[in-house]
Amino acid sequence: MEKSKVLIVGGTGYLGKRLVRASLAQGHETYVVYRPEIGVDIDKVQMLLSFKEQGARLVEASFNDHKSLVNAVKLVDVVICAISGVHIRSHQILLQLKLVDAIKEAGNVKRFLPSEFGTDPARMRNALEPGRVTFDDKMVVRKAIEEANIPFTYISANCFAGYFLGGLCQPGHVLPSRDSVLLLGDGNQKGIYVDEDDIAMYSIMTIDDPRTLNKTVYIRPPKNILSQREVVQVWENLIGKKLNKSSISKEDFLAMLKEQDYAEQVGLTHYYHVCYEGCLANFEIREDALEATQLYPEINYISVEEYMKRYV
């Protein structure tokens, strides 16, 4: 079967650059949007040029120029959007409504993967303010996609390993301490941690797979469904040392959250749902959804232990 042509929007971002590499690695003709607004951001310019050297094609388009988006979309079969939904970076989820309009007008797209890649927003209708804005906005985009009858796949990739494993599941930390750790509650709620390159690889695998058409695909590597305490234990085993452990109660965490600025509150709310409620692993995948490691057993995903060896 001929591989689909892929357009990646947000290709210079944290996940986007990995999606570009995975698309190229899997042999797809890959187009990467570059926006005129990039200006003199030399790091992004050089990244785009490196993609070009690897075989990607650069296409100029802007969310402020509908015609340019339509023209870019017409070049491909599949559109993947990886623009940021993280408030501490930039929250741009609703910009995708312009992309939805372009895809609808172009009329040629066989699959659209919107910027999801985290917690399934359909399960977060009771999320706390202000963090729920992330999930609410993603549901607005989903509604627009489905009303436009655009073929889709939604990727629920749970926790990015770099953010959660690097900090031993502690907000505000991306490198693991060799001395101490703060447990969120009792530290026993299960989370799911996925290497970012694996997220990209699984995502690209879905785009030509008829089984994933109009489905949510969860990425749940069995070895990586661990509690915070279990993540800490993996780290302790790697460094041969026990950490001093303290904990923060749910009530104290929520009180602390309210003292932060808006962007921090949004992120902390997500930690609350993951680490105090276990929102990622406390349900069975419904019949109308799929699980990536079962769909693609040939991919040797990175385990939590393998991932954390880089910090030793």
Buried (B, 14 or more C-beta within 10 A) or exposed (E): EEBBBBBBBBBBBBBBBBBBBBBBBBEBBBBBBBBEEBEEEEEBBEBBEEBEEEEBBEBEBBBEBBEBBBBBBBBBBBBBBBBBBBBEEEBBBBBBBBBBBBBBBBEEBBBBBBBBBBBBBBBBEEBBEBBBBBBBBBBBBBEBBEEBEBEBBBBBBBBBBBBBBBBBBBBEBEEBBEEEBBBBBEBEBBBBBBBBBBBBBBBBBBBBBEEBBBBBBBBBBEEBBBBBBBBBBBBBEBEEEEBEEEBBEBEEBBEEBEEBEEBBBBBBBBBBBBBBBBBBBEEEBEEEBBBBBEBBEEBEBBBBBBBBEEBE
